[in-house]
Every structure is written in structure tokens, then in C-alpha cells.
Amino acid sequence: MSSLPTPSPDALDQSARLLERIETEIDGAGGWIPFSRYMELALYAPGLGYYSGGARKFGPGGDFITAPELTPLFGQALAAQVEQVMRASAPQVIEVGAGTGLLAADLLLELEQRGTLPEHYAILELSGELRERQFDTLAQKAPHLAARVSWLDELPNAFAGAVVANEVLDVMPVHLVVSRPEGLFERGVVFAPDTVGVKALRWADTPATGAVAEGARALELPRPQQGEYVSELNLAGRAWVAAWADRLRQGALLLIDYGYPRAEYYLPSRSSGTLLCYYRHHAHGDPFLWPGLNDITAFVDFTAVAEAAFDAGLDVQGYTSQAQFLFNCGVLQCLERRGPREGADYIRAARAVQRLTAPQEMGELFKVLAVSRGIAGPLLGFTRGDRLHTL
């Protein structure tokens, strides 16, 4: 990984302390933990994990840029869909994993312009550092609306309104499943020496059992005649959607993330899975490098998420590409409000919209899934180009 920037001494010290925590957990578990547990520790271990530590994650100075960091037009278009959901349910919004707080600010300001401000806007955020950034962003961008915002430590007992989750499912811990000619295995993590005695985090497989085996069999993973086929199983994402189904009295979840329907996710050609790590805007494939300093993600199996919602009693309202969703929600009309087309502000905004919607950029890679209870469709974002038939 010589092409990656070198972390600071403080960051390396934090990573070393997390590695000690992981090693202790592996020892306590008998020498092996599933990758899902490793990913959970690497991202969320209190005070040390990627999202629970203090490192800057979003924007040019972080590790990646999300849609709200590109342009406020993303939130302005999304507001049209949030407005429809609130009108059909209750004037409340919960945003899950609000990043820097820019999406919250953009949504609130646009909903104010539309005359449909929520009575309450809650942010479900586990990172103390990100909560501070969100508070500061709202105080700077929308100070007169900041009093409407509060923070949650866990899912509410009951909720009616709109739930927004942008790039949340992809960072839920996944199990790694391995299909070989001799059967199904789960890939996990050990802390073991190599041939010269150097101890480090290493891969180790064990026969798949329990919910992992059941879930992997249901996927009907390709069974190679030789070698192996590796992919991800996001049991946490399914459980999370089911938990919302227990709490959602009326309204909709708007889930925005990169991923595929199942028929495209588990293609024979995708034999190494979709797991990726991000460090300072560099993508790489080593989740054991500097634990706690890298984002670790996996593409979303949207079929599995829709199935979990349906099985839990929710209605699957729509599924489409981010580009089609934003066009349906009026992103081009929002762009036209940016002033004369020859102006610098308009040109910058138009370039950002292109990144959000172009097939070779984020437009096709990212998808939007809406699941609901007690509201009638069709939802605005899926009036054209709905792909529910592909799930």
C-alpha cells in the first residue's frame, strides 16, 4: 500500500490500541472471530473505531465525499420526496448517520422554502465527533432552524414520518461467505504468526453454520468447480430494517446507497465480492491495514433489504437509480434556480449534478429504495423508471 498517504503518529497510535483490543477479543473467542465482528470493531469500537474515533472522515480533507458534500441540490431534490412522505404521515424526520450535517441543513432550508418544515428533525448518530460537526454545520448553515434538531442514541420506540438513510447500509458489518466445491464456509479473522513467526491479523475460514449458512444457501451462490467464490451477507442490514418495521407506525424509509439487486450482486464474474476500504480518497482492498483508520464498506444487496422489509410487514414502494430518483424529484428544476446559465455558480452546480446523475459517476451506481407503512403510492421519486421488477 505504498501509494497511500502515511497516517500521523497519533493516528497510528490509535490504530495500534484498537489492534490490541481486537487481539484480546480474538483470544477471548478461542482464536477466531467472524469478519462481521472484526468490521464492527474496526468501525465502531468506542473511542477507537473509524466512526467512533475522532478522525475527519467526510469531504476533501477526509477519506471520501458523499452526495451532500458535492452540492446542496441533492438535499433540495430529496426534500420533495420527504415532503410527500410527511404530508401522508406526520411532520417529522429522522436522518440516520448524518455525516457532516450538510444534508440536514439542506433539507431543512428547502423544506422551509416549501412551507413544510418538520416539527421535529432528529439525527441518529453514534459518533460524538460527528455530532459536534453536525451541530456546528447546522449552527452555521441554518441557525434559525437548529432548535428543531435533536440527536438520538438509538432507534425510537415508535415513529411516524420520513426516515432518511444516505450511505448507511453499506457500512453495516457483513459476514464473508466462501463457496468452494466442498461446501460453504465463513471467512473470519485470526491473530497468528506467519512462517517466520510474525504475528498479524490473517484470514481463516470455518464451515458456515447457523444463520450464516442458512442465509448463504438462500443466495444460491455460484459453486466453482475449483477455487472459491467470495461474497458478503449483510444480516445486520436485514435486522435493522426489521427493527424499523417494529417501530414505524406510518411513513417511509428512504434508503440511498450503492448496490445491486440480487441477480446482479452474486454474478459468477464477481468472485471476489464487493468489500472495499477507503483512506484519504484512495480505495484499497486490505481491511487489516491500520484498523480504525479506514472506512470499510460493502455494496448493498437491495433484494435482501426489500425482502426483509416485506417479511416484516412493510410495503416496498419503489426502487430505482439515484439519477432517476433525483430527476423525478426535480433536481434539474432546483438547478435552474441557481441563476443565469453562464454564471460560475450555475456551472459549478451543473457539474455537481452531472456527478450525481451520470451513469459512469454516481447516477447508476447508487440506488434508492423506499419502504413504507400506511401511505399510498406512487411516491414522487419513483414515478418514472421504477425498477421494482428487478428485485
C-alpha positions in Angstrom: 0.0 0.0 0.0 2.9 2.4 -0.7 0.6 4.6 -2.7 -1.4 5.5 0.4 -0.6 8.6 2.5 1.1 7.8 5.7 -1.0 8.3 8.9 0.1 10.7 11.6 1.8 9.3 14.7 -1.3 10.0 16.7 -3.4 8.1 14.2 -1.0 5.2 14.2 -1.1 5.1 18.0 -4.9 4.9 17.9 -4.8 2.1 15.4 -2.3 0.2 17.5 -4.6 0.5 20.5 -7.5 -0.8 18.5 -5.4 -3.7 17.2 -4.7 -4.7 20.9 -8.4 -4.6 21.6 -9.1 -6.8 18.5 -6.3 -9.2 19.5 -7.8 -9.5 23.0 -11.2 -10.2 21.6 -9.9 -12.9 19.2 -8.1 -14.6 22.1 -11.2 -14.5 24.2 -13.2 -16.0 21.4 -10.9 -19.0 21.2 -8.7 -17.7 18.4 -11.2 -16.8 15.7 -13.9 -14.2 15.1 -16.2 -13.7 12.1 -15.3 -10.9 9.8 -18.6 -9.2 10.7 -17.3 -8.8 14.3 -13.9 -7.5 13.1 -15.7 -5.0 10.9 -17.8 -3.9 13.8 -14.8 -3.3 16.0 -12.8 -1.6 13.2 -15.6 0.9 12.5 -17.4 1.3 15.9 -15.3 0.2 18.8 -15.9 3.0 21.4 -13.3 5.8 21.1 -11.1 3.8 18.7 -13.2 2.7 15.7 -13.3 4.6 12.4 -16.7 6.1 13.1 -16.4 6.4 16.9 -13.0 7.9 16.9 -12.1 11.5 16.2 -10.6 11.4 12.7 -12.2 13.6 10.0 -14.0 11.3 7.5 -16.1 13.4 5.1 -15.2 16.0 2.5 -11.9 16.9 0.7 -9.9 16.6 4.0 -11.3 13.2 4.9 -11.5 9.8 3.2 -14.4 10.2 0.8 -17.1 12.6 -0.4 -20.8 11.9 -0.2 -23.6 13.4 -2.3 -24.4 16.2 0.2 -20.8 17.3 0.2 -21.0 17.7 -3.6 -23.9 20.1 -3.8 -26.9 21.3 -1.8 -29.0 20.3 -4.9 -29.0 16.7 -3.6 -30.8 17.7 -0.4 -33.1 20.2 -2.2 -34.3 17.5 -4.6 -34.7 14.9 -1.8 -36.8 17.4 0.1 -39.6 17.0 -2.4 -39.8 13.3 -1.6 -39.5 13.9 2.2 -42.3 16.5 1.9 -44.6 14.0 0.2 -44.0 11.4 2.9 -44.5 13.8 5.7 -47.8 15.1 4.2 -49.0 11.4 4.0 -47.9 10.6 7.6 -46.5 13.1 10.1 -44.3 16.2 10.0 -41.3 14.5 11.4 -37.9 13.4 10.0 -35.2 11.1 11.3 -31.9 11.1 9.5 -29.7 8.1 10.2 -25.9 8.7 10.1 -26.0 12.4 9.1 -22.3 12.8 8.3 -21.2 16.4 8.4 -24.8 17.7 8.9 -24.9 19.2 5.4 -27.9 17.1 4.3 -29.8 18.0 7.4 -29.2 21.7 6.8 -30.1 21.5 3.1 -33.3 19.5 3.7 -34.4 21.9 6.5 -33.7 25.0 4.4 -35.5 23.6 1.3 -38.5 22.4 3.4 -38.7 25.8 4.9 -38.9 27.3 1.4 -41.7 24.9 0.5 -43.6 25.8 3.7 -43.4 22.2 5.0 -40.9 22.4 7.8 -41.0 19.3 10.0 -42.0 19.9 13.6 -39.0 17.9 14.7 -35.8 16.7 12.9 -33.9 14.0 14.8 -30.4 12.7 13.9 -29.5 9.1 14.9 -25.7 9.4 15.3 -23.4 7.2 17.3 -20.2 9.2 16.7 -19.6 12.0 19.2 -17.2 13.7 16.9 -19.7 13.7 14.1 -22.5 15.0 16.4 -20.3 18.0 17.1 -19.7 18.6 13.4 -23.4 18.3 12.7 -24.2 20.8 15.4 -21.7 23.2 14.1 -22.9 22.8 10.5 -26.5 23.5 11.4 -25.5 26.5 13.6 -23.6 27.9 10.6 -26.0 27.0 7.7 -29.4 27.2 9.3 -29.1 28.8 12.8 -32.8 29.8 12.9 -33.8 26.1 12.5 -31.2 24.4 14.8 -33.7 24.3 17.7 -35.8 21.8 15.7 -32.9 19.3 15.7 -32.1 16.8 18.3 -29.9 13.7 18.5 -30.8 10.1 19.2 -28.6 7.3 20.6 -30.9 4.5 19.4 -34.0 3.8 17.3 -37.2 5.4 18.8 -39.8 3.1 20.3 -42.4 4.4 17.8 -42.2 6.8 14.8 -44.3 8.4 12.1 -42.8 10.5 9.3 -39.9 10.2 7.0 -36.6 8.3 7.7 -33.6 9.2 5.6 -30.6 7.0 5.4 -27.9 8.1 2.9 -24.9 5.7 2.8 -25.8 3.8 5.9 -26.4 0.2 4.9 -23.0 -0.1 3.2 -21.1 0.3 6.5 -23.1 -2.2 8.5 -20.9 -5.2 9.4 -21.1 -8.0 6.9 -20.4 -11.7 7.1 -18.0 -13.0 4.4 -19.2 -16.3 2.9 -17.0 -18.5 0.7 -18.3 -21.1 -1.7 -16.0 -23.9 -2.7 -16.5 -27.3 -4.4 -16.6 -28.9 -1.0 -19.2 -26.6 0.6 -19.9 -23.3 2.2 -17.6 -21.5 4.6 -17.5 -18.4 6.7 -14.3 -16.3 6.5 -13.1 -14.9 9.7 -10.1 -13.3 11.4 -7.3 -14.8 13.5 -4.2 -13.2 15.0 -1.5 -15.7 14.1 2.2 -15.9 13.1 3.4 -16.4 9.6 6.2 -18.8 8.6 8.9 -16.6 10.3 6.9 -16.0 13.4 5.5 -12.5 12.8 2.0 -12.3 14.3 -0.6 -10.3 12.4 -4.3 -10.3 11.5 -4.9 -13.0 9.0 -7.9 -14.7 7.2 -9.2 -18.1 8.4 -12.2 -20.0 7.2 -14.5 -22.3 9.1 -17.6 -24.3 7.8 -20.6 -22.0 7.7 -23.2 -22.7 10.4 -26.5 -21.3 11.7 -27.9 -18.1 10.2 -24.8 -17.5 8.1 -25.2 -21.0 6.5 -28.9 -20.6 6.0 -28.5 -17.1 4.5 -25.7 -18.2 2.2 -27.7 -21.2 1.0 -30.7 -19.0 0.2 -28.5 -16.8 -2.0 -27.6 -19.8 -4.2 -24.0 -18.6 -4.6 -22.1 -19.9 -7.6 -20.3 -23.1 -6.7 -17.0 -23.1 -8.6 -15.5 -26.4 -9.9 -12.2 -25.3 -8.5 -11.0 -22.3 -6.4 -13.6 -20.3 -4.5 -16.3 -17.7 -4.7 -16.3 -15.0 -2.0 -19.1 -12.6 -1.2 -20.9 -10.7 1.6 -24.0 -11.4 3.6 -25.5 -8.4 5.4 -27.5 -9.9 8.2 -27.2 -6.7 10.2 -28.9 -4.7 7.4 -31.8 -7.1 7.3 -32.3 -6.9 11.1 -32.0 -3.1 11.1 -34.9 -2.8 8.5 -37.0 -5.3 10.5 -36.3 -3.2 13.7 -37.7 -0.2 11.9 -40.8 -2.2 10.8 -41.5 -2.8 14.5 -41.4 1.0 15.2 -42.8 2.7 12.0 -46.4 3.5 12.6 -46.9 5.5 9.4 -44.4 6.9 6.9 -41.5 5.7 4.8 -37.8 4.8 4.9 -35.8 6.3 2.1 -32.6 4.2 1.7 -29.9 5.6 -0.6 -26.7 3.6 -1.2 -24.5 1.9 -3.7 -25.5 -1.7 -4.6 -27.3 -4.1 -6.8 -30.4 -6.3 -7.0 -29.5 -9.9 -6.1 -29.4 -11.1 -9.7 -26.6 -8.6 -10.3 -24.8 -8.8 -6.9 -24.0 -12.5 -7.0 -22.8 -12.8 -10.6 -20.3 -15.6 -11.2 -17.8 -13.0 -12.5 -17.9 -11.1 -9.2 -16.0 -13.9 -7.4 -14.1 -11.6 -5.0 -17.1 -9.9 -3.5 -17.6 -6.1 -3.2 -15.7 -5.3 0.0 -13.7 -2.1 -0.2 -11.7 0.2 2.1 -11.2 4.0 1.8 -8.3 6.0 3.2 -7.7 9.7 2.2 -9.7 9.3 -1.1 -7.8 6.1 -2.0 -9.7 2.8 -2.4 -7.9 -0.4 -1.5 -8.8 -4.0 -0.6 -6.9 -4.6 2.7 -9.3 -4.3 5.7 -6.4 -5.2 8.1 -4.4 -2.2 7.2 -4.4 0.4 10.0 -7.6 -0.8 11.8 -9.7 2.1 12.8 -8.2 4.5 10.2 -10.0 3.1 7.1 -13.6 3.1 6.1 -14.7 -0.5 5.3 -17.8 -0.9 3.1 -19.7 -3.5 1.1 -22.2 -3.0 -1.7 -25.9 -3.4 -0.7 -28.0 -6.4 -1.8 -31.2 -4.4 -2.3 -33.2 -7.5 -2.9 -32.3 -8.7 0.6 -33.3 -5.4 2.1 -36.6 -5.3 0.3 -37.3 -8.9 1.3 -36.6 -8.1 5.0 -38.9 -5.1 4.8 -41.7 -7.1 3.2 -41.4 -10.0 5.6 -41.6 -7.6 8.5 -44.9 -6.1 7.2 -43.7 -3.0 5.3 -44.8 -2.1 1.8 -42.0 -1.9 -0.8 -42.9 1.4 -2.6 -40.1 1.8 -5.2 -36.6 1.1 -6.3 -34.6 3.0 -8.9 -31.3 4.5 -9.7 -30.1 7.7 -7.9 -30.2 9.5 -11.2 -33.8 8.6 -12.0 -34.9 9.4 -8.4 -33.3 12.8 -8.5 -34.8 13.7 -11.9 -38.2 12.6 -10.6 -37.8 14.8 -7.6 -36.9 17.9 -9.7 -33.1 18.2 -9.4 -33.0 20.0 -12.7 -35.6 22.5 -11.6 -33.6 23.1 -8.5 -30.6 23.7 -10.7 -32.4 26.3 -12.7 -32.8 28.4 -9.5 -29.1 28.8 -9.4 -29.1 31.9 -11.7 -28.0 32.5 -15.2 -26.6 29.5 -17.0 -23.4 31.4 -17.9 -22.7 32.2 -14.3 -19.9 30.5 -12.3 -22.3 29.3 -9.6 -24.6 27.6 -12.1 -21.7 26.0 -13.9 -20.3 24.5 -10.7 -23.8 23.3 -9.7 -24.4 21.7 -13.1 -21.1 19.8 -12.9 -22.1 18.5 -9.4 -25.5 17.4 -10.8 -23.7 15.6 -13.5 -21.6 13.7 -11.0 -24.8 12.8 -9.1 -26.6 11.6 -12.1 -24.2 10.4 -14.9 -24.3 6.7 -15.4 -20.5 6.5 -15.2 -20.4 8.5 -12.0 -22.9 8.1 -9.1 -26.1 8.1 -11.1 -26.3 4.4 -11.8 -24.0 3.0 -9.1 -26.2 4.4 -6.3 -29.8 3.2 -5.9 -32.8 4.4 -3.9 -35.2 2.0 -2.1 -38.4 3.2 -0.4 -40.3 1.0 2.1 -43.3 2.3 3.9 -46.4 1.7 6.1 -49.8 3.3 5.9 -49.1 5.6 2.9 -50.4 5.3 -0.6 -48.1 5.4 -3.6 -46.8 6.1 -6.0 -44.0 8.1 -4.3 -42.7 11.0 -6.3 -39.1 9.7 -6.7 -40.3 6.5 -8.4 -43.0 7.8 -10.8 -40.7 7.1 -13.8 -38.1 4.4 -14.1 -39.1 2.3 -11.2 -37.2 -1.0 -11.1 -39.1 -3.0 -8.5 -39.4 -5.8 -11.1 -35.6 -6.3 -10.9 -35.5 -7.1 -7.1 
